[in-house]
Amino acid sequence: ITKRKFMIKIKEVQTKSELKKFIDFPWMHYRNDIHWVPPLKMSVKALFDPKHPFHKTSEMKSWLALDEQNKIVGRISAIHNRAYNDFQGASAGFFGFYESIDSIEVTNALFATAEKYLKEKGATEMIGPMSPSTNYECGILVEGYESPAYLMMSHNPSYYDKLLINVGLSKSKDLLAFLVDTNTQLPERMLKAAEHNEKKANITYRKINVKNWNAEIELMHKIYNSAWEKNWGFVPMNKEEFFHTAKDLKAIVDDNLIIFVSVGAEPVGFVVTLPDYNQVFKQIPDGKLLPFGIFKLFNAKKYITQVRVITLGIDPRFQNLGLGSLLYKQAQVEVTKNPRYKKAEMSWVLEDNDSMTRPLYAMGSTVHKRFRVYNKNI
């Protein structure tokens, strides 16, 4: 941690110019980090658009930290998520989009500002990072710095954990990212158990019908909110927000890799596996599609050799049937049909969610990255 003390000025983001500086800061901050993947700027900017459905149930303020030469040295957002507090019966506030040079003074100043805002909103606890909720990027990387992040997962310098502990935050929960070679053979006993359960409960699978996209996303939304409602940190996505997210992902889905599971005639779960477009975004260093980035997207198949299992949801009425294991198995079956896909990340999984981690370990996957969510009473 930097020992030199200097004056820090905190500036609230209020203008388009300040928002641009806020969004652009990581490009300077990570300029020497070969594992950082630049996001698409248009996607980041969309999250700060007041018209984004997330903001219908939340308020968010953002700040920049400036040094004596008015150089940006950090940033943070504070989020008052009414939907989370209403659903969880909590009085929490969140921080997100945190970045900082290796300086306790900068981090102290940023968090003092965020805390003050959250207290004014009635929060008694601060949790994060959520950028801006558990339905988006969250957590600080604390293990696994030696490789780039997969799609929609975070990356940061190793000193962040130390800085956050120094400002009084402590571990709330770890989120795990598992990695497996796609050609890994599933254990025989796992396959036999799957076959037994499939016959016994009349379990069938089908791929998403992209021609019937809206109806499929409606079904997914219904299962998603019921499947996750008892999970730590969960905040329901309203229909508009869910459809907005699905629309963003529609352009990059491989429709063979979105799979529904049914018991009898009733769809009761799904798994979404996405091609790792971070391998494409790595080829677009300025984060802009125009004028040249768009051609990288058109040639995405040239770059993508890995996938991310981004979400898996089971209707709680059927969670005793081992459908999580079955969907992991079915996802692997489909992924291995495409010889371009060599590796798969399953992320993120709560560290204490045994029903999800057990089959992943059984499949031969290992934890290759660990992300930490922190909290602090305020």
C-alpha positions as CSV (number, residue, x, y, z in Angstrom):
1,I,0.0,0.0,0.0
2,T,1.3,3.4,-1.0
3,K,2.8,5.2,2.1
4,R,3.0,8.7,0.6
5,K,0.1,10.8,1.9
6,F,-1.5,13.2,-0.5
7,M,-4.7,15.2,-0.7
8,I,-7.7,13.4,-2.3
9,K,-10.6,15.2,-3.8
10,I,-13.8,13.3,-4.3
11,K,-16.0,14.5,-7.2
12,E,-19.5,13.3,-7.7
13,V,-20.3,12.1,-11.3
14,Q,-23.0,14.5,-12.5
15,T,-22.2,15.3,-16.2
16,K,-21.8,13.2,-19.3
17,S,-18.2,14.2,-19.4
18,E,-17.7,13.0,-15.8
19,L,-19.5,9.7,-16.6
20,K,-17.2,9.2,-19.5
21,K,-14.2,9.7,-17.3
22,F,-15.7,7.2,-14.8
23,I,-16.3,4.6,-17.5
24,D,-12.9,5.2,-19.1
25,F,-10.8,5.0,-15.9
26,P,-10.1,1.2,-16.1
27,W,-8.4,1.6,-19.5
28,M,-5.7,3.7,-17.8
29,H,-5.8,1.7,-14.6
30,Y,-5.2,-1.7,-16.3
31,R,-3.0,-0.6,-19.1
32,N,-0.2,-2.8,-18.0
33,D,-2.3,-5.8,-16.9
34,I,-2.1,-8.4,-19.7
35,H,-5.0,-10.4,-18.2
36,W,-7.6,-7.5,-18.0
37,V,-10.3,-7.8,-20.7
38,P,-11.7,-4.4,-21.8
39,P,-15.6,-4.5,-21.7
40,L,-17.6,-3.0,-24.4
41,K,-18.0,0.7,-23.4
42,M,-21.6,0.8,-24.7
43,S,-22.6,-2.1,-22.3
44,V,-21.1,-0.3,-19.3
45,K,-22.6,3.0,-20.3
46,A,-26.1,1.3,-20.6
47,L,-26.0,0.4,-16.9
48,F,-25.7,4.1,-16.0
49,D,-28.5,5.1,-18.2
50,P,-31.4,6.3,-16.0
51,K,-33.8,4.5,-18.4
52,H,-32.2,1.1,-17.6
53,P,-34.8,-1.1,-15.9
54,F,-32.5,-1.7,-12.9
55,H,-32.9,2.0,-11.9
56,K,-36.7,1.6,-11.5
57,T,-36.1,0.0,-8.1
58,S,-32.7,1.4,-7.2
59,E,-30.8,4.7,-6.8
60,M,-27.2,4.9,-7.6
61,K,-24.6,7.6,-7.1
62,S,-21.0,7.5,-8.4
63,W,-17.8,9.4,-7.5
64,L,-14.3,9.9,-8.8
65,A,-11.2,10.3,-6.7
66,L,-8.7,12.9,-7.9
67,D,-5.2,13.6,-6.7
68,E,-3.5,17.0,-6.3
69,Q,-2.9,17.2,-10.1
70,N,-6.6,16.4,-10.7
71,K,-5.6,13.0,-12.1
72,I,-8.2,10.3,-11.6
73,V,-6.9,7.7,-9.1
74,G,-10.1,5.8,-8.2
75,R,-13.8,5.5,-8.5
76,I,-16.8,4.0,-6.7
77,S,-20.6,3.8,-6.9
78,A,-23.1,3.5,-4.0
79,I,-26.3,1.6,-4.7
80,H,-29.6,1.8,-2.7
81,N,-31.4,-1.3,-4.0
82,R,-35.0,-1.0,-2.8
83,A,-35.9,-4.3,-4.5
84,Y,-33.3,-6.2,-2.5
85,N,-34.2,-4.6,0.8
86,D,-37.9,-5.2,0.3
87,F,-37.4,-8.9,-0.7
88,Q,-34.8,-9.7,1.9
89,G,-36.4,-7.6,4.7
90,A,-33.0,-5.9,5.0
91,S,-31.6,-2.3,5.4
92,A,-28.5,-2.8,3.3
93,G,-26.7,-0.6,0.9
94,F,-24.2,-1.7,-1.7
95,F,-21.0,-0.5,-3.3
96,G,-19.8,-1.3,-6.8
97,F,-17.7,-0.3,-9.8
98,Y,-14.8,0.2,-7.3
99,E,-11.3,0.8,-8.7
100,S,-8.3,2.4,-7.0
101,I,-4.6,2.8,-7.2
102,D,-2.7,1.0,-4.4
103,S,-3.5,3.7,-1.8
104,I,-5.3,3.5,1.5
105,E,-6.0,7.2,1.4
106,V,-7.8,6.9,-1.9
107,T,-9.8,3.9,-0.8
108,N,-10.7,5.5,2.6
109,A,-11.9,8.7,0.8
110,L,-14.1,6.7,-1.6
111,F,-15.6,4.5,1.0
112,A,-16.3,7.3,3.4
113,T,-18.2,9.0,0.7
114,A,-20.2,5.9,-0.3
115,E,-20.9,5.1,3.4
116,K,-22.3,8.6,4.0
117,Y,-24.7,8.4,1.1
118,L,-25.9,4.9,2.1
119,K,-26.4,6.0,5.7
120,E,-28.5,8.9,4.5
121,K,-30.6,6.3,2.6
122,G,-31.2,4.4,5.9
123,A,-28.7,1.6,5.3
124,T,-27.1,-0.1,8.4
125,E,-24.9,-2.4,6.4
126,M,-22.8,-2.0,3.3
127,I,-22.2,-5.0,1.0
128,G,-20.2,-5.4,-2.2
129,P,-18.9,-5.1,-4.7
130,M,-22.1,-5.5,-6.6
131,S,-21.9,-3.7,-10.0
132,P,-24.7,-3.1,-9.5
133,S,-26.3,-6.3,-8.1
134,T,-25.9,-10.0,-7.9
135,N,-27.6,-10.2,-11.3
136,Y,-24.5,-8.5,-12.8
137,E,-20.8,-8.5,-12.0
138,C,-19.9,-8.9,-8.4
139,G,-17.1,-9.8,-6.1
140,I,-13.4,-9.0,-5.8
141,L,-11.0,-11.5,-7.3
142,V,-8.9,-12.9,-4.5
143,E,-7.5,-16.1,-6.2
144,G,-6.7,-16.8,-9.8
145,Y,-5.0,-13.6,-11.1
146,E,-2.9,-15.5,-13.7
147,S,-5.6,-15.7,-16.4
148,P,-8.2,-13.4,-18.0
149,A,-11.7,-13.4,-16.7
150,Y,-14.5,-15.2,-18.6
151,L,-17.5,-13.3,-19.9
152,M,-19.2,-11.0,-17.3
153,M,-16.8,-12.0,-14.6
154,S,-14.5,-9.5,-12.8
155,H,-10.8,-9.0,-12.7
156,N,-8.7,-6.7,-10.4
157,P,-5.3,-6.2,-8.9
158,S,-4.3,-8.5,-6.0
159,Y,-4.0,-5.6,-3.5
160,Y,-7.7,-4.9,-3.5
161,D,-8.4,-7.4,-0.7
162,K,-5.8,-5.7,1.5
163,L,-7.3,-2.2,0.8
164,L,-10.8,-3.3,1.6
165,I,-9.8,-5.0,4.9
166,N,-8.0,-1.8,5.8
167,V,-11.2,0.3,5.5
168,G,-13.0,-2.1,7.9
169,L,-14.7,-4.5,5.4
170,S,-14.6,-8.2,6.1
171,K,-15.5,-11.3,4.1
172,S,-19.2,-12.0,3.7
173,K,-19.2,-14.8,1.2
174,D,-16.9,-16.3,-1.5
175,L,-18.1,-17.0,-5.0
176,L,-16.3,-19.8,-6.9
177,A,-15.5,-20.3,-10.5
178,F,-14.9,-23.9,-11.6
179,L,-12.9,-24.9,-14.7
180,V,-13.1,-28.1,-16.6
181,D,-11.7,-29.4,-19.9
182,T,-14.7,-30.1,-22.1
183,N,-13.4,-33.5,-23.1
184,T,-13.3,-34.7,-19.5
185,Q,-15.1,-38.0,-19.2
186,L,-18.0,-37.9,-16.7
187,P,-17.7,-40.6,-14.0
188,E,-19.6,-43.8,-14.9
189,R,-21.6,-43.7,-11.6
190,M,-22.7,-40.2,-12.4
191,L,-24.0,-41.2,-15.8
192,K,-25.8,-44.3,-14.4
193,A,-27.4,-42.2,-11.7
194,A,-28.5,-39.7,-14.3
195,E,-30.0,-42.4,-16.5
196,H,-31.9,-43.9,-13.6
197,N,-33.3,-40.5,-12.5
198,E,-34.3,-39.6,-16.1
199,K,-36.3,-42.8,-16.5
200,K,-37.8,-42.7,-13.0
201,A,-39.1,-39.1,-13.1
202,N,-39.8,-39.0,-16.9
203,I,-37.1,-36.3,-17.3
204,T,-36.5,-34.8,-20.8
205,Y,-34.4,-32.0,-22.3
206,R,-34.9,-29.5,-25.1
207,K,-32.9,-26.6,-26.5
208,I,-34.2,-23.1,-26.6
209,N,-36.5,-22.2,-29.5
210,V,-35.0,-18.9,-30.6
211,K,-37.9,-18.4,-33.0
212,N,-40.2,-18.2,-30.0
213,W,-37.7,-16.0,-28.0
214,N,-40.1,-13.9,-25.9
215,A,-42.1,-16.9,-24.7
216,E,-38.9,-18.8,-23.8
217,I,-37.5,-15.8,-21.9
218,E,-40.8,-15.5,-20.1
219,L,-40.6,-19.1,-19.0
220,M,-37.0,-18.7,-18.0
221,H,-37.8,-15.6,-15.9
222,K,-40.5,-17.5,-14.0
223,I,-38.1,-20.3,-13.2
224,Y,-35.2,-18.0,-12.4
225,N,-36.9,-16.0,-9.7
226,S,-38.4,-19.1,-8.0
227,A,-35.2,-21.1,-8.3
228,W,-32.9,-18.4,-6.7
229,E,-35.3,-16.8,-4.2
230,K,-33.7,-18.6,-1.1
231,N,-30.1,-18.0,-2.2
232,W,-27.8,-15.7,-0.4
233,G,-27.8,-12.1,-1.8
234,F,-30.6,-12.8,-4.3
235,V,-32.6,-9.9,-5.6
236,P,-35.5,-10.7,-8.0
237,M,-35.3,-9.3,-11.5
238,N,-38.5,-7.7,-12.6
239,K,-39.8,-8.8,-16.1
240,E,-38.6,-5.7,-17.8
241,E,-35.0,-6.0,-16.4
242,F,-34.9,-9.7,-17.2
243,F,-36.0,-9.1,-20.8
244,H,-33.5,-6.3,-21.1
245,T,-30.6,-8.6,-20.0
246,A,-31.8,-11.3,-22.3
247,K,-31.9,-8.9,-25.3
248,D,-28.3,-7.9,-24.6
249,L,-27.3,-11.6,-24.7
250,K,-29.4,-12.7,-27.6
251,A,-26.7,-11.5,-30.1
252,I,-24.1,-13.8,-28.6
253,V,-26.0,-17.0,-27.6
254,D,-25.3,-20.4,-29.0
255,D,-28.8,-21.7,-29.1
256,N,-27.5,-25.3,-28.7
257,L,-26.2,-24.3,-25.2
258,I,-29.5,-23.0,-23.6
259,I,-31.3,-26.1,-22.4
260,F,-34.6,-26.6,-20.5
261,V,-35.3,-29.7,-18.4
262,S,-38.9,-31.0,-18.0
263,V,-40.4,-33.4,-15.5
264,G,-43.3,-35.0,-17.4
265,A,-44.7,-32.2,-19.5
266,E,-43.7,-29.4,-17.2
267,P,-40.5,-27.3,-17.8
268,V,-38.9,-27.0,-14.3
269,G,-35.3,-25.8,-14.9
270,F,-32.7,-24.5,-17.4
271,V,-29.0,-24.0,-17.9
272,V,-27.5,-21.2,-19.9
273,T,-24.0,-21.7,-21.3
274,L,-22.5,-18.8,-23.4
275,P,-19.5,-18.7,-25.7
276,D,-16.8,-16.7,-23.9
277,Y,-16.9,-13.4,-25.8
278,N,-14.2,-12.0,-23.6
279,Q,-11.9,-13.8,-26.0
280,V,-13.3,-11.5,-28.7
281,F,-13.4,-8.4,-26.5
282,K,-9.7,-8.9,-25.7
283,Q,-9.1,-8.2,-29.5
284,I,-11.0,-4.8,-29.1
285,P,-8.6,-2.9,-26.8
286,D,-10.5,0.4,-27.0
287,G,-13.8,-1.2,-26.1
288,K,-15.5,0.3,-29.1
289,L,-17.4,-1.6,-31.8
290,L,-16.8,1.2,-34.4
291,P,-15.0,1.6,-36.6
292,F,-13.1,-1.7,-36.4
293,G,-14.3,-3.7,-33.4
294,I,-17.4,-4.8,-35.2
295,F,-15.3,-6.9,-37.6
296,K,-13.9,-8.8,-34.6
297,L,-17.4,-9.7,-33.5
298,F,-18.2,-10.9,-37.0
299,N,-15.2,-13.2,-36.8
300,A,-15.9,-14.3,-33.2
301,K,-15.7,-18.0,-34.1
302,K,-12.0,-17.4,-34.9
303,Y,-11.3,-16.5,-31.3
304,I,-13.7,-18.4,-29.1
305,T,-12.4,-21.7,-27.6
306,Q,-14.2,-21.7,-24.3
307,V,-17.6,-21.3,-22.7
308,R,-19.1,-20.1,-19.5
309,V,-22.0,-21.8,-17.7
310,I,-23.5,-18.6,-16.6
311,T,-26.7,-19.6,-14.8
312,L,-28.6,-22.8,-13.8
313,G,-32.0,-22.7,-12.2
314,I,-34.3,-25.4,-10.8
315,D,-37.9,-24.9,-9.6
316,P,-37.6,-25.5,-5.8
317,R,-40.4,-28.1,-6.0
318,F,-38.1,-30.4,-8.0
319,Q,-34.8,-29.8,-6.4
320,N,-34.7,-33.2,-4.8
321,L,-34.4,-34.9,-8.2
322,G,-30.7,-34.0,-8.7
323,L,-31.6,-31.9,-11.7
324,G,-28.6,-29.7,-11.2
325,S,-26.3,-32.6,-12.0
326,L,-28.4,-33.7,-14.9
327,L,-28.3,-30.2,-16.5
328,Y,-24.5,-30.0,-16.0
329,K,-24.2,-33.4,-17.7
330,Q,-26.5,-32.3,-20.6
331,A,-24.7,-29.0,-21.0
332,Q,-21.4,-30.9,-21.3
333,V,-23.0,-33.2,-23.9
334,E,-23.9,-30.2,-26.1
335,V,-20.6,-28.3,-25.5
336,T,-18.5,-31.3,-26.6
337,K,-20.4,-31.5,-29.9
338,N,-18.5,-28.3,-30.9
339,P,-14.8,-29.2,-31.3
340,R,-13.9,-25.5,-31.0
341,Y,-14.8,-25.4,-27.3
342,K,-11.9,-26.7,-25.2
343,K,-12.7,-25.4,-21.7
344,A,-15.7,-24.5,-19.7
345,E,-16.1,-22.3,-16.6
346,M,-19.0,-22.8,-14.3
347,S,-19.5,-19.5,-12.4
348,W,-20.3,-18.2,-10.1
349,V,-21.2,-20.8,-7.4
350,L,-21.7,-20.0,-3.7
351,E,-18.9,-21.6,-1.7
352,D,-21.4,-23.2,0.7
353,N,-23.9,-24.4,-2.0
354,D,-23.1,-28.1,-1.7
355,S,-25.8,-29.2,-4.0
356,M,-24.0,-27.3,-6.8
357,T,-20.4,-27.8,-5.9
358,R,-20.6,-31.5,-5.2
359,P,-21.5,-32.5,-8.9
360,L,-18.9,-30.1,-10.2
361,Y,-16.1,-31.7,-8.2
362,A,-17.5,-35.1,-9.2
363,M,-17.2,-34.1,-12.9
364,G,-13.5,-33.4,-12.4
365,S,-13.7,-29.6,-12.4
366,T,-11.5,-27.5,-10.1
367,V,-11.8,-24.1,-8.5
368,H,-9.6,-21.8,-10.7
369,K,-10.9,-18.4,-9.4
370,R,-12.3,-17.2,-6.2
371,F,-14.3,-13.9,-5.8
372,R,-15.1,-12.3,-2.4
373,V,-18.1,-10.2,-1.4
374,Y,-17.5,-8.1,1.7
375,N,-19.7,-6.4,4.2
376,K,-19.5,-3.8,7.0
377,N,-21.9,-2.4,9.6
378,I,-22.3,1.3,9.0
